[in-house]
């Protein structure tokens, strides 16, 4: 089951240096999600509870795939990404999916997993060893959401904080320094950019409108007909 999420544009290019720590922590959280999800799946198989935990594990797998595509250049996730890109996720890889454009979908999907697991499966924490891997997957997913949100906050840092400049609302300096100023909307109108386009005609219309108003106020209907005859 794939949850469709709206596209959320994120900046391209390398992340700011201050994001490096949270990116590493997010990577280890994703690796922990993989480990605890495998243990949880094995325990569910051993307990004969696969049907009960199937969709929860499937949602965790989708989150892991999103996280892997997000960090596809990482040395620890590169192999798993290559495996996905050459098999079930080949259309996504061919379409160029990955990088920070997966940050928000990953965060939303993983947060939903945490909330649903907490509501539906917390009573099963006492069943060992399933409860251990259930708790571990919950903690790993919650940590991944937190670090993903921290990265998003660092990317979205307002101008003036941290001494960094930004472009386009993000903590990126992407605009060229020598770019010409953007032309204003009203300065780009045809009558402003095309000399002599409609200046004479427009003045004549204004004169007629003024004369019409004067004659209407005087109530001279015959003069109106002569003026515009």
C-alpha positions in Angstrom: 0.0 0.0 0.0 1.6 3.2 -1.2 0.3 6.5 0.3 0.3 9.2 -2.4 1.8 12.5 -1.2 1.8 15.8 -3.0 5.1 16.9 -4.5 7.0 19.3 -2.2 9.7 21.2 -3.9 13.0 21.2 -2.1 16.3 22.8 -3.1 18.9 20.9 -5.0 22.6 20.8 -4.4 24.7 20.0 -1.3 23.3 20.6 2.1 24.7 23.3 4.3 27.6 22.2 6.6 25.5 22.5 9.7 23.2 19.8 8.5 26.0 17.2 8.5 25.5 16.0 12.1 21.7 15.6 11.7 22.2 13.8 8.3 24.4 11.2 10.0 22.0 10.7 12.9 19.2 10.3 10.4 21.2 7.7 8.5 21.8 5.7 11.7 18.1 6.0 12.5 17.2 4.6 9.1 19.7 1.7 9.6 18.1 1.0 13.0 14.6 1.0 11.3 15.9 -1.6 8.9 17.3 -3.8 11.7 14.3 -3.6 14.0 11.9 -4.1 11.2 13.7 -7.3 10.2 13.6 -8.6 13.8 10.0 -7.6 14.1 9.1 -9.4 10.9 10.9 -12.6 12.0 9.1 -12.5 15.4 5.8 -12.0 13.7 6.5 -15.1 11.5 7.5 -17.1 14.5 4.4 -16.1 16.4 2.1 -16.7 13.4 1.1 -13.0 13.5 2.1 -12.0 10.0 -1.4 -11.1 9.0 -1.7 -8.8 12.1 1.6 -6.9 11.4 1.8 -7.1 7.6 0.6 -3.6 6.7 2.5 -2.0 9.5 5.7 -3.7 8.3 4.8 -2.7 4.7 4.5 0.9 5.8 7.8 0.8 7.5 9.4 -0.7 4.4 8.0 2.2 2.4 9.5 4.7 4.8 12.8 2.9 4.6 12.7 3.1 0.8 12.0 6.8 1.0 14.9 7.3 3.4 17.2 5.2 1.2 16.4 7.3 -1.8 16.8 10.4 0.2 20.4 9.4 1.2 21.2 7.4 -1.9 24.7 8.9 -2.0 25.6 7.7 1.5 28.2 5.0 1.6 26.2 2.8 4.0 22.9 3.0 2.0 24.3 3.1 -1.5 24.2 -0.7 -2.0 20.6 -0.9 -0.8 19.7 1.9 -3.1 21.3 0.2 -6.0 19.4 -3.0 -5.3 16.1 -1.1 -5.1 16.9 1.0 -8.2 17.5 -2.1 -10.3 14.4 -4.0 -9.1 11.1 -2.9 -7.6 11.9 0.9 -7.6 13.5 1.1 -11.0 10.8 3.5 -12.3 11.5 5.9 -9.5 15.2 5.7 -10.1 14.8 6.3 -13.8 12.6 9.3 -13.1 15.4 10.8 -11.0 13.6 10.6 -7.7 15.8 10.9 -4.6 17.7 13.5 -2.5 16.1 16.1 -0.4 12.8 16.0 -2.3 12.1 12.8 -0.3 12.6 14.6 3.0 9.0 15.7 3.7 7.3 12.6 2.3 9.7 10.5 4.4 9.0 12.5 7.5 5.2 12.5 7.1 5.0 8.8 6.3 7.2 7.8 9.2 5.3 10.0 11.6 2.1 8.3 10.6 3.7 4.9 11.2 4.8 5.9 14.7 1.3 7.2 15.6 -0.5 4.2 14.2 1.8 1.7 15.9 1.5 3.5 19.2 -2.3 3.4 19.1 -2.7 -0.1 17.8 0.2 -2.2 19.1 1.4 -0.8 22.4 -0.4 -3.6 24.3 1.8 -6.1 22.6 5.0 -4.7 24.1 4.9 -7.4 26.8 5.2 -10.2 24.2 8.9 -11.0 24.0 10.9 -10.9 21.9 8.4 -9.3 19.6 7.9 -6.4 22.1 11.6 -5.6 22.0 11.7 -5.2 18.3 8.4 -3.3 18.3 9.7 -0.8 20.8 13.0 -0.5 18.9 11.2 0.2 15.6 9.1 2.8 17.4 12.1 4.6 18.8 14.0 4.4 15.6 11.2 5.9 13.6 10.5 8.6 16.1 14.2 9.5 16.0 14.2 9.5 12.2 11.2 11.9 12.2 13.0 14.2 14.7 16.3 14.4 12.8 14.4 14.8 9.5 12.5 17.7 11.0 15.8 19.2 12.3 17.3 19.1 8.8 14.2 20.7 7.4 14.4 23.5 10.0 18.1 24.1 9.1 17.3 24.3 5.4 14.4 26.6 6.1 16.4 28.9 8.5 15.2 32.5 8.2 17.5 35.1 6.8 19.7 36.7 9.4 20.0 33.6 11.7 23.3 31.8 11.8 25.0 34.4 9.6 24.0 32.6 6.4 22.4 34.0 3.3 19.6 32.2 1.6 17.9 32.1 -1.8 14.3 31.3 -2.6 13.3 30.9 1.0 15.9 28.2 1.7 19.2 28.3 3.4 20.9 28.2 0.0 22.7 30.9 -1.9 21.7 29.9 -5.4 21.2 33.3 -7.2 24.1 34.6 -9.3 25.7 37.7 -7.9 25.6 39.6 -11.2 22.0 38.8 -12.1 20.1 41.8 -13.4 17.2 43.1 -11.3 13.8 41.7 -12.2 11.6 44.0 -14.2 8.5 45.2 -12.5 5.1 44.0 -13.6 3.9 47.5 -14.6 7.2 48.3 -16.3 6.7 45.4 -18.6 3.3 46.5 -20.0 3.1 46.8 -23.8 2.4 50.6 -23.6 5.6 51.0 -21.6 7.9 48.8 -23.6 6.5 49.6 -27.1 7.1 53.3 -27.9 4.3 55.0 -29.7 2.0 51.9 -29.6 -1.3 53.4 -28.5 -0.4 56.7 -27.0 -2.2 58.9 -29.5 -5.3 56.8 -29.7 -5.5 56.6 -25.9 -5.3 60.4 -25.6 -8.1 60.9 -28.2 -10.3 58.5 -26.2 -9.6 60.4 -23.0 -10.6 63.7 -24.7 -13.9 62.1 -26.0 -14.7 60.7 -22.6 -14.2 64.1 -21.0 -16.3 65.9 -23.6 -19.0 63.3 -23.3 -19.2 63.9 -19.5 -19.4 67.7 -19.9 -22.2 67.5 -22.4 -24.1 65.0 -20.3 -24.0 67.3 -17.4 -25.2 70.2 -19.5 -28.1 68.0 -20.9 -27.6 69.2 -24.5 -28.6 66.0 -26.4 -28.4 67.7 -29.8 -24.9 68.8 -29.1 -24.0 65.2 -28.1 -25.1 63.9 -31.5 -23.1 66.6 -33.3 -20.0 66.1 -31.2 -19.8 62.3 -32.0 -21.5 62.4 -35.4 
